[in-house]
């Protein structure tokens, strides 16, 4: 059942945060690290889980992988992502992640530039 697979993916806070960012644009792991302030290993583990369940895809760009939402996205995923976007007003983590991603738009360059993810200068956020 595809719906159960989708809800299995949505029942984790880290995966919700990843999907929230991917709803904006394709990203590589370094962008997730800076926006979510989480270690690369944890992000990669959750992205692998989402890929295995068919919610995201990865495209190789040189040594980097750029992740994006699966196309075409299942209807249940599209509906839940719309709800997730509505939750940004009530869930501070989701809004904060998007603010950090917007800051990265001018400050990060991991050399993983693609047409969707433009070249940027490096900025690492400190973990608190």
N, CA, C and O atoms as a GROMACS GRO file, in nm:
protein
  512
    1UNK      N    1   0.084  -0.119   0.000
    1UNK     CA    2   0.000   0.000   0.000
    1UNK      C    3   0.088   0.125   0.000
    1UNK      O    4   0.165   0.149   0.093
    2UNK      N    5   0.075   0.201  -0.104
    2UNK     CA    6   0.157   0.320  -0.119
    2UNK      C    7   0.129   0.423  -0.008
    2UNK      O    8   0.221   0.490   0.038
    3UNK      N    9   0.005   0.435   0.034
    3UNK     CA   10  -0.029   0.532   0.139
    3UNK      C   11   0.044   0.500   0.270
    3UNK      O   12   0.090   0.592   0.338
    4UNK      N   13   0.055   0.373   0.305
    4UNK     CA   14   0.126   0.335   0.427
    4UNK      C   15   0.274   0.369   0.416
    4UNK      O   16   0.335   0.414   0.514
    5UNK      N   17   0.333   0.348   0.299
    5UNK     CA   18   0.475   0.383   0.279
    5UNK      C   19   0.496   0.532   0.297
    5UNK      O   20   0.595   0.574   0.357
    6UNK      N   21   0.405   0.611   0.245
    6UNK     CA   22   0.417   0.757   0.258
    6UNK      C   23   0.408   0.798   0.404
    6UNK      O   24   0.489   0.878   0.452
    7UNK      N   25   0.311   0.742   0.476
    7UNK     CA   26   0.296   0.777   0.618
    7UNK      C   27   0.412   0.725   0.702
    7UNK      O   28   0.447   0.787   0.802
    8UNK      N   29   0.471   0.613   0.665
    8UNK     CA   30   0.592   0.567   0.734
    8UNK      C   31   0.703   0.673   0.721
    8UNK      O   32   0.777   0.697   0.816
    9UNK      N   33   0.712   0.734   0.605
    9UNK     CA   34   0.814   0.837   0.582
    9UNK      C   35   0.782   0.966   0.657
    9UNK      O   36   0.873   1.035   0.703
   10UNK      N   37   0.656   0.998   0.668
   10UNK     CA   38   0.615   1.124   0.730
   10UNK      C   39   0.615   1.120   0.882
   10UNK      O   40   0.601   1.224   0.946
   11UNK      N   41   0.630   1.002   0.941
   11UNK     CA   42   0.618   0.991   1.088
   11UNK      C   43   0.748   1.022   1.161
   11UNK      O   44   0.759   0.994   1.280
   12UNK      N   45   0.846   1.080   1.094
   12UNK     CA   46   0.974   1.117   1.156
   12UNK      C   47   0.998   1.266   1.136
   12UNK      O   48   0.982   1.317   1.025
   13UNK      N   49   1.038   1.336   1.242
   13UNK     CA   50   1.057   1.481   1.235
   13UNK      C   51   1.166   1.520   1.135
   13UNK      O   52   1.150   1.618   1.062
   14UNK      N   53   1.275   1.446   1.131
   14UNK     CA   54   1.384   1.480   1.039
   14UNK      C   55   1.338   1.465   0.895
   14UNK      O   56   1.366   1.551   0.811
   15UNK      N   57   1.267   1.358   0.866
   15UNK     CA   58   1.219   1.338   0.729
   15UNK      C   59   1.117   1.446   0.690
   15UNK      O   60   1.115   1.490   0.575
   16UNK      N   61   1.033   1.488   0.783
   16UNK     CA   62   0.940   1.598   0.755
   16UNK      C   63   1.016   1.725   0.720
   16UNK      O   64   0.980   1.796   0.626
   17UNK      N   65   1.122   1.753   0.796
   17UNK     CA   66   1.201   1.873   0.771
   17UNK      C   67   1.271   1.865   0.635
   17UNK      O   68   1.279   1.965   0.564
   18UNK      N   69   1.321   1.746   0.598
   18UNK     CA   70   1.383   1.729   0.467
   18UNK      C   71   1.283   1.752   0.355
   18UNK      O   72   1.312   1.823   0.259
   19UNK      N   73   1.164   1.693   0.368
   19UNK     CA   74   1.061   1.710   0.266
   19UNK      C   75   1.015   1.855   0.257
   19UNK      O   76   0.985   1.904   0.148
   20UNK      N   77   1.010   1.923   0.370
   20UNK     CA   78   0.974   2.064   0.372
   20UNK      C   79   1.070   2.146   0.286
   20UNK      O   80   1.027   2.233   0.210
   21UNK      N   81   1.199   2.117   0.296
   21UNK     CA   82   1.298   2.189   0.216
   21UNK      C   83   1.294   2.146   0.070
   21UNK      O   84   1.307   2.229  -0.020
   22UNK      N   85   1.276   2.017   0.047
   22UNK     CA   86   1.271   1.968  -0.091
   22UNK      C   87   1.147   2.018  -0.166
   22UNK      O   88   1.146   2.021  -0.289
   23UNK      N   89   1.044   2.057  -0.092
   23UNK     CA   90   0.925   2.113  -0.157
   23UNK      C   91   0.959   2.249  -0.220
   23UNK      O   92   0.885   2.298  -0.305
   24UNK      N   93   1.072   2.310  -0.177
   24UNK     CA   94   1.114   2.439  -0.231
   24UNK      C   95   1.199   2.423  -0.357
   24UNK      O   96   1.179   2.494  -0.456
   25UNK      N   97   1.296   2.329  -0.351
   25UNK     CA   98   1.390   2.312  -0.462
   25UNK      C   99   1.476   2.189  -0.438
   25UNK      O  100   1.486   2.143  -0.324
   26UNK      N  101   1.539   2.136  -0.543
   26UNK     CA  102   1.636   2.027  -0.524
   26UNK      C  103   1.756   2.078  -0.446
   26UNK      O  104   1.797   2.193  -0.461
   27UNK      N  105   1.813   1.991  -0.362
   27UNK     CA  106   1.924   2.030  -0.275
   27UNK      C  107   2.023   1.916  -0.260
   27UNK      O  108   1.988   1.799  -0.277
   28UNK      N  109   2.148   1.951  -0.228
   28UNK     CA  110   2.246   1.848  -0.194
   28UNK      C  111   2.257   1.840  -0.042
   28UNK      O  112   2.204   1.926   0.029
   29UNK      N  113   2.324   1.739   0.006
   29UNK     CA  114   2.334   1.714   0.150
   29UNK      C  115   2.395   1.832   0.224
   29UNK      O  116   2.353   1.862   0.336
   30UNK      N  117   2.491   1.900   0.165
   30UNK     CA  118   2.555   2.013   0.236
   30UNK      C  119   2.454   2.124   0.264
   30UNK      O  120   2.465   2.192   0.366
   31UNK      N  121   2.357   2.143   0.176
   31UNK     CA  122   2.253   2.244   0.200
   31UNK      C  123   2.163   2.200   0.315
   31UNK      O  124   2.124   2.282   0.398
   32UNK      N  125   2.130   2.071   0.320
   32UNK     CA  126   2.049   2.021   0.431
   32UNK      C  127   2.125   2.038   0.564
   32UNK      O  128   2.066   2.078   0.664
   33UNK      N  129   2.255   2.007   0.562
   33UNK     CA  130   2.336   2.021   0.684
   33UNK      C  131   2.328   2.162   0.740
   33UNK      O  132   2.306   2.182   0.859
   34UNK      N  133   2.347   2.260   0.652
   34UNK     CA  134   2.348   2.399   0.696
   34UNK      C  135   2.209   2.448   0.737
   34UNK      O  136   2.196   2.520   0.835
   35UNK      N  137   2.107   2.409   0.664
   35UNK     CA  138   1.972   2.456   0.694
   35UNK      C  139   1.913   2.389   0.817
   35UNK      O  140   1.843   2.454   0.895
   36UNK      N  141   1.940   2.260   0.835
   36UNK     CA  142   1.881   2.186   0.947
   36UNK      C  143   1.971   2.180   1.069
   36UNK      O  144   1.926   2.145   1.178
   37UNK      N  145   2.100   2.215   1.052
   37UNK     CA  146   2.198   2.204   1.160
   37UNK      C  147   2.205   2.062   1.214
   37UNK      O  148   2.204   2.040   1.336
   38UNK      N  149   2.211   1.967   1.123
   38UNK     CA  150   2.220   1.826   1.158
   38UNK      C  151   2.343   1.766   1.091
   38UNK      O  152   2.387   1.817   0.988
   39UNK      N  153   2.400   1.659   1.146
   39UNK     CA  154   2.517   1.596   1.085
   39UNK      C  155   2.484   1.526   0.953
   39UNK      O  156   2.372   1.478   0.932
   40UNK      N  157   2.583   1.522   0.867
   40UNK     CA  158   2.568   1.463   0.734
   40UNK      C  159   2.520   1.319   0.741
   40UNK      O  160   2.434   1.280   0.662
   41UNK      N  161   2.572   1.240   0.833
   41UNK     CA  162   2.534   1.098   0.841
   41UNK      C  163   2.384   1.082   0.869
   41UNK      O  164   2.319   0.997   0.809
   42UNK      N  165   2.332   1.162   0.958
   42UNK     CA  166   2.189   1.154   0.991
   42UNK      C  167   2.103   1.194   0.871
   42UNK      O  168   2.003   1.129   0.842
   43UNK      N  169   2.142   1.301   0.804
   43UNK     CA  170   2.067   1.347   0.686
   43UNK      C  171   2.072   1.241   0.577
   43UNK      O  172   1.969   1.208   0.518
   44UNK      N  173   2.189   1.188   0.550
   44UNK     CA  174   2.203   1.086   0.445
   44UNK      C  175   2.120   0.962   0.475
   44UNK      O  176   2.060   0.904   0.385
   45UNK      N  177   2.117   0.921   0.601
   45UNK     CA  178   2.038   0.803   0.640
   45UNK      C  179   1.890   0.826   0.609
   45UNK      O  180   1.822   0.738   0.557
   46UNK      N  181   1.839   0.944   0.642
   46UNK     CA  182   1.698   0.973   0.618
   46UNK      C  183   1.668   0.993   0.469
   46UNK      O  184   1.561   0.955   0.422
   47UNK      N  185   1.761   1.052   0.395
   47UNK     CA  186   1.741   1.065   0.251
   47UNK      C  187   1.739   0.928   0.184
   47UNK      O  188   1.661   0.906   0.091
   48UNK      N  189   1.824   0.838   0.230
   48UNK     CA  190   1.824   0.701   0.177
   48UNK      C  191   1.689   0.634   0.205
   48UNK      O  192   1.635   0.566   0.118
   49UNK      N  193   1.636   0.654   0.323
   49UNK     CA  194   1.506   0.599   0.360
   49UNK      C  195   1.398   0.655   0.266
   49UNK      O  196   1.314   0.579   0.216
   50UNK      N  197   1.399   0.785   0.244
   50UNK     CA  198   1.300   0.847   0.156
   50UNK      C  199   1.315   0.798   0.012
   50UNK      O  200   1.216   0.778  -0.058
   51UNK      N  201   1.439   0.779  -0.033
   51UNK     CA  202   1.463   0.726  -0.168
   51UNK      C  203   1.412   0.584  -0.181
   51UNK      O  204   1.346   0.548  -0.279
   52UNK      N  205   1.442   0.502  -0.081
   52UNK     CA  206   1.399   0.362  -0.084
   52UNK      C  207   1.247   0.350  -0.091
   52UNK      O  208   1.193   0.255  -0.149
   53UNK      N  209   1.178   0.446  -0.031
   53UNK     CA  210   1.033   0.444  -0.031
   53UNK      C  211   0.972   0.522  -0.147
   53UNK      O  212   0.850   0.535  -0.156
   54UNK      N  213   1.055   0.573  -0.237
   54UNK     CA  214   1.009   0.635  -0.360
   54UNK      C  215   0.959   0.778  -0.348
   54UNK      O  216   0.890   0.826  -0.438
   55UNK      N  217   0.993   0.847  -0.239
   55UNK     CA  218   0.947   0.985  -0.224
   55UNK      C  219   1.045   1.087  -0.279
   55UNK      O  220   1.005   1.197  -0.318
   56UNK      N  221   1.173   1.053  -0.283
   56UNK     CA  222   1.273   1.143  -0.340
   56UNK      C  223   1.360   1.066  -0.440
   56UNK      O  224   1.367   0.943  -0.437
   57UNK      N  225   1.425   1.142  -0.526
   57UNK     CA  226   1.522   1.086  -0.620
   57UNK      C  227   1.654   1.160  -0.602
   57UNK      O  228   1.657   1.270  -0.546
   58UNK      N  229   1.760   1.100  -0.650
   58UNK     CA  230   1.892   1.162  -0.641
   58UNK      C  231   1.957   1.160  -0.779
   58UNK      O  232   1.954   1.058  -0.848
   59UNK      N  233   2.013   1.272  -0.817
   59UNK     CA  234   2.086   1.283  -0.943
   59UNK      C  235   2.232   1.312  -0.910
   59UNK      O  236   2.262   1.400  -0.830
   60UNK      N  237   2.322   1.238  -0.972
   60UNK     CA  238   2.464   1.257  -0.949
   60UNK      C  239   2.512   1.380  -1.026
   60UNK      O  240   2.492   1.390  -1.147
   61UNK      N  241   2.575   1.474  -0.956
   61UNK     CA  242   2.634   1.594  -1.016
   61UNK      C  243   2.781   1.595  -0.977
   61UNK      O  244   2.818   1.654  -0.875
   62UNK      N  245   2.865   1.532  -1.058
   62UNK     CA  246   3.005   1.516  -1.019
   62UNK      C  247   3.010   1.427  -0.897
   62UNK      O  248   2.946   1.322  -0.895
   63UNK      N  249   3.084   1.466  -0.793
   63UNK     CA  250   3.090   1.383  -0.672
   63UNK      C  251   2.970   1.403  -0.579
   63UNK      O  252   2.960   1.335  -0.476
   64UNK      N  253   2.880   1.495  -0.612
   64UNK     CA  254   2.767   1.526  -0.525
   64UNK      C  255   2.638   1.465  -0.577
   64UNK      O  256   2.621   1.441  -0.696
   65UNK      N  257   2.547   1.440  -0.484
   65UNK     CA  258   2.412   1.397  -0.519
   65UNK      C  259   2.316   1.510  -0.487
   65UNK      O  260   2.317   1.565  -0.377
   66UNK      N  261   2.234   1.542  -0.584
   66UNK     CA  262   2.132   1.644  -0.564
   66UNK      C  263   1.999   1.572  -0.553
   66UNK      O  264   1.960   1.496  -0.642
   67UNK      N  265   1.930   1.596  -0.442
   67UNK     CA  266   1.803   1.528  -0.412
   67UNK      C  267   1.686   1.617  -0.450
   67UNK      O  268   1.691   1.739  -0.437
   68UNK      N  269   1.580   1.552  -0.498
   68UNK     CA  270   1.457   1.624  -0.531
   68UNK      C  271   1.339   1.532  -0.503
   68UNK      O  272   1.355   1.411  -0.487
   69UNK      N  273   1.220   1.590  -0.499
   69UNK     CA  274   1.100   1.509  -0.481
   69UNK      C  275   1.079   1.422  -0.603
   69UNK      O  276   1.109   1.463  -0.715
   70UNK      N  277   1.029   1.303  -0.582
   70UNK     CA  278   1.003   1.211  -0.692
   70UNK      C  279   0.899   1.272  -0.786
   70UNK      O  280   0.804   1.336  -0.742
   71UNK      N  281   0.920   1.252  -0.914
   71UNK     CA  282   0.825   1.298  -1.015
   71UNK      C  283   0.778   1.180  -1.098
   71UNK      O  284   0.862   1.102  -1.142
   72UNK      N  285   0.654   1.164  -1.121
   72UNK     CA  286   0.546   1.241  -1.061
   72UNK      C  287   0.524   1.197  -0.916
   72UNK      O  288   0.531   1.078  -0.884
   73UNK      N  289   0.500   1.293  -0.831
   73UNK     CA  290   0.478   1.263  -0.690
   73UNK      C  291   0.341   1.197  -0.673
   73UNK      O  292   0.244   1.241  -0.735
   74UNK      N  293   0.333   1.093  -0.591
   74UNK     CA  294   0.203   1.031  -0.566
   74UNK      C  295   0.105   1.135  -0.510
   74UNK      O  296   0.145   1.227  -0.439
   75UNK      N  297  -0.021   1.120  -0.543
   75UNK     CA  298  -0.123   1.216  -0.500
   75UNK      C  299  -0.124   1.233  -0.348
   75UNK      O  300  -0.137   1.345  -0.298
   76UNK      N  301  -0.111   1.124  -0.274
   76UNK     CA  302  -0.112   1.131  -0.128
   76UNK      C  303   0.006   1.213  -0.076
   76UNK      O  304  -0.007   1.285   0.023
   77UNK      N  305   0.121   1.203  -0.143
   77UNK     CA  306   0.237   1.283  -0.102
   77UNK      C  307   0.211   1.430  -0.131
   77UNK      O  308   0.239   1.515  -0.047
   78UNK      N  309   0.158   1.462  -0.249
   78UNK     CA  310   0.129   1.603  -0.282
   78UNK      C  311   0.034   1.664  -0.181
   78UNK      O  312   0.054   1.778  -0.138
   79UNK      N  313  -0.070   1.591  -0.142
   79UNK     CA  314  -0.168   1.641  -0.045
   79UNK      C  315  -0.100   1.665   0.090
   79UNK      O  316  -0.124   1.768   0.153
   80UNK      N  317  -0.017   1.570   0.133
   80UNK     CA  318   0.049   1.585   0.263
   80UNK      C  319   0.154   1.695   0.261
   80UNK      O  320   0.173   1.762   0.362
   81UNK      N  321   0.221   1.716   0.149
   81UNK     CA  322   0.317   1.826   0.139
   81UNK      C  323   0.245   1.961   0.144
   81UNK      O  324   0.298   2.058   0.198
   82UNK      N  325   0.125   1.967   0.089
   82UNK     CA  326   0.046   2.091   0.100
   82UNK      C  327   0.010   2.117   0.246
   82UNK      O  328   0.016   2.232   0.291
   83UNK      N  329  -0.026   2.013   0.320
   83UNK     CA  330  -0.053   2.028   0.463
   83UNK      C  331   0.073   2.070   0.537
   83UNK      O  332   0.067   2.152   0.629
   84UNK      N  333   0.186   2.015   0.498
   84UNK     CA  334   0.314   2.050   0.561
   84UNK      C  335   0.343   2.198   0.539
   84UNK      O  336   0.391   2.266   0.630
   85UNK      N  337   0.316   2.249   0.420
   85UNK     CA  338   0.338   2.391   0.393
   85UNK      C  339   0.247   2.477   0.480
   85UNK      O  340   0.288   2.584   0.525
   86UNK      N  341   0.125   2.433   0.503
   86UNK     CA  342   0.034   2.506   0.593
   86UNK      C  343   0.087   2.504   0.736
   86UNK      O  344   0.066   2.599   0.811
   87UNK      N  345   0.154   2.396   0.775
   87UNK     CA  346   0.204   2.382   0.912
   87UNK      C  347   0.321   2.474   0.942
   87UNK      O  348   0.357   2.492   1.058
   88UNK      N  349   0.381   2.533   0.839
   88UNK     CA  350   0.495   2.623   0.861
   88UNK      C  351   0.458   2.739   0.952
   88UNK      O  352   0.545   2.792   1.022
   89UNK      N  353   0.333   2.779   0.952
   89UNK     CA  354   0.293   2.892   1.036
   89UNK      C  355   0.282   2.854   1.182
   89UNK      O  356   0.292   2.940   1.270
   90UNK      N  357   0.262   2.726   1.211
   90UNK     CA  358   0.245   2.682   1.349
   90UNK      C  359   0.363   2.603   1.402
   90UNK      O  360   0.376   2.585   1.523
   91UNK      N  361   0.450   2.555   1.315
   91UNK     CA  362   0.566   2.476   1.355
   91UNK      C  363   0.694   2.558   1.335
   91UNK      O  364   0.738   2.575   1.222
   92UNK      N  365   0.752   2.607   1.444
   92UNK     CA  366   0.868   2.696   1.431
   92UNK      C  367   0.988   2.631   1.362
   92UNK      O  368   1.063   2.701   1.293
   93UNK      N  369   1.010   2.500   1.380
   93UNK     CA  370   1.124   2.435   1.315
   93UNK      C  371   1.114   2.444   1.163
   93UNK      O  372   1.214   2.470   1.096
   94UNK      N  373   0.996   2.423   1.110
   94UNK     CA  374   0.978   2.427   0.965
   94UNK      C  375   1.004   2.567   0.911
   94UNK      O  376   1.072   2.582   0.809
   95UNK      N  377   0.953   2.667   0.977
   95UNK     CA  378   0.975   2.805   0.933
   95UNK      C  379   1.122   2.843   0.945
   95UNK      O  380   1.176   2.908   0.856
   96UNK      N  381   1.186   2.803   1.055
   96UNK     CA  382   1.328   2.835   1.077
   96UNK      C  383   1.416   2.767   0.971
   96UNK      O  384   1.510   2.827   0.921
   97UNK      N  385   1.384   2.643   0.937
   97UNK     CA  386   1.461   2.573   0.833
   97UNK      C  387   1.453   2.648   0.701
   97UNK      O  388   1.554   2.662   0.631
   98UNK      N  389   1.335   2.696   0.666
   98UNK     CA  390   1.318   2.770   0.541
   98UNK      C  391   1.392   2.904   0.544
   98UNK      O  392   1.446   2.948   0.442
   99UNK      N  393   1.395   2.968   0.660
   99UNK     CA  394   1.471   3.093   0.673
   99UNK      C  395   1.619   3.068   0.651
   99UNK      O  396   1.686   3.144   0.581
  100UNK      N  397   1.671   2.961   0.710
  100UNK     CA  398   1.813   2.927   0.692
  100UNK      C  399   1.843   2.895   0.546
  100UNK      O  400   1.946   2.935   0.492
  101UNK      N  401   1.752   2.823   0.482
  101UNK     CA  402   1.771   2.790   0.341
  101UNK      C  403   1.774   2.918   0.257
  101UNK      O  404   1.855   2.929   0.165
  102UNK      N  405   1.687   3.013   0.288
  102UNK     CA  406   1.686   3.140   0.215
  102UNK      C  407   1.818   3.215   0.236
  102UNK      O  408   1.869   3.277   0.143
  103UNK      N  409   1.874   3.209   0.358
  103UNK     CA  410   2.003   3.272   0.385
  103UNK      C  411   2.114   3.208   0.302
  103UNK      O  412   2.206   3.275   0.256
  104UNK      N  413   2.103   3.077   0.284
  104UNK     CA  414   2.205   3.005   0.207
  104UNK      C  415   2.204   3.045   0.060
  104UNK      O  416   2.304   3.028  -0.009
  105UNK      N  417   2.093   3.096   0.013
  105UNK     CA  418   2.081   3.129  -0.128
  105UNK      C  419   2.191   3.224  -0.175
  105UNK      O  420   2.222   3.227  -0.294
  106UNK      N  421   2.250   3.300  -0.084
  106UNK     CA  422   2.358   3.391  -0.123
  106UNK      C  423   2.490   3.360  -0.055
  106UNK      O  424   2.589   3.429  -0.079
  107UNK      N  425   2.495   3.256   0.031
  107UNK     CA  426   2.614   3.238   0.113
  107UNK      C  427   2.680   3.102   0.106
  107UNK      O  428   2.778   3.080   0.177
  108UNK      N  429   2.633   3.010   0.026
  108UNK     CA  430   2.692   2.875   0.026
  108UNK      C  431   2.744   2.839  -0.113
  108UNK      O  432   2.677   2.864  -0.213
  109UNK      N  433   2.862   2.782  -0.118
  109UNK     CA  434   2.916   2.728  -0.242
  109UNK      C  435   2.990   2.600  -0.208
  109UNK      O  436   3.104   2.603  -0.160
  110UNK      N  437   2.928   2.489  -0.233
  110UNK     CA  438   2.993   2.361  -0.209
  110UNK      C  439   3.040   2.302  -0.340
  110UNK      O  440   3.082   2.186  -0.345
  111UNK      N  441   3.032   2.380  -0.447
  111UNK     CA  442   3.070   2.337  -0.582
  111UNK      C  443   2.975   2.233  -0.637
  111UNK      O  444   3.009   2.163  -0.732
  112UNK      N  445   2.859   2.220  -0.578
  112UNK     CA  446   2.759   2.125  -0.630
  112UNK      C  447   2.657   2.198  -0.714
  112UNK      O  448   2.544   2.152  -0.728
  113UNK      N  449   2.694   2.311  -0.770
  113UNK     CA  450   2.600   2.396  -0.843
  113UNK      C  451   2.534   2.320  -0.958
  113UNK      O  452   2.598   2.248  -1.034
  114UNK      N  453   2.405   2.339  -0.968
  114UNK     CA  454   2.324   2.287  -1.078
  114UNK      C  455   2.233   2.402  -1.120
  114UNK      O  456   2.232   2.506  -1.054
  115UNK      N  457   2.158   2.388  -1.228
  115UNK     CA  458   2.064   2.495  -1.263
  115UNK      C  459   1.965   2.524  -1.150
  115UNK      O  460   1.924   2.638  -1.131
  116UNK      N  461   1.926   2.420  -1.075
  116UNK     CA  462   1.830   2.439  -0.966
  116UNK      C  463   1.898   2.490  -0.839
  116UNK      O  464   1.837   2.562  -0.760
  117UNK      N  465   2.024   2.453  -0.820
  117UNK     CA  466   2.098   2.492  -0.700
  117UNK      C  467   2.218   2.574  -0.747
  117UNK      O  468   2.322   2.517  -0.779
  118UNK      N  469   2.205   2.707  -0.752
  118UNK     CA  470   2.314   2.788  -0.807
  118UNK      C  471   2.439   2.788  -0.719
  118UNK      O  472   2.434   2.754  -0.601
  119UNK      N  473   2.550   2.827  -0.780
  119UNK     CA  474   2.679   2.833  -0.710
  119UNK      C  475   2.671   2.937  -0.598
  119UNK      O  476   2.615   3.045  -0.616
  120UNK      N  477   2.728   2.902  -0.483
  120UNK     CA  478   2.720   2.989  -0.365
  120UNK      C  479   2.852   2.985  -0.289
  120UNK      O  480   2.935   2.898  -0.314
  121UNK      N  481   2.871   3.077  -0.198
  121UNK     CA  482   2.991   3.077  -0.114
  121UNK      C  483   2.966   2.995   0.012
  121UNK      O  484   2.852   2.986   0.058
  122UNK      N  485   3.070   2.935   0.067
  122UNK     CA  486   3.055   2.846   0.182
  122UNK      C  487   3.017   2.921   0.308
  122UNK      O  488   3.075   3.025   0.340
  123UNK      N  489   2.918   2.868   0.380
  123UNK     CA  490   2.877   2.918   0.510
  123UNK      C  491   2.833   2.799   0.592
  123UNK      O  492   2.740   2.728   0.552
  124UNK      N  493   2.897   2.775   0.703
  124UNK     CA  494   2.858   2.667   0.794
  124UNK      C  495   2.790   2.729   0.915
  124UNK      O  496   2.841   2.825   0.973
  125UNK      N  497   2.678   2.675   0.951
  125UNK     CA  498   2.609   2.720   1.071
  125UNK      C  499   2.666   2.642   1.190
  125UNK      O  500   2.694   2.523   1.178
  126UNK      N  501   2.682   2.708   1.301
  126UNK     CA  502   2.729   2.638   1.419
  126UNK      C  503   2.610   2.570   1.485
  126UNK      O  504   2.499   2.621   1.484
  127UNK      N  505   2.638   2.453   1.540
  127UNK     CA  506   2.532   2.379   1.610
  127UNK      C  507   2.522   2.429   1.752
  127UNK      O  508   2.623   2.458   1.816
  128UNK      N  509   2.401   2.438   1.802
  128UNK     CA  510   2.378   2.482   1.941
  128UNK      C  511   2.330   2.367   2.024
  128UNK      O  512   2.305   2.384   2.143
   0.00000   0.00000   0.00000
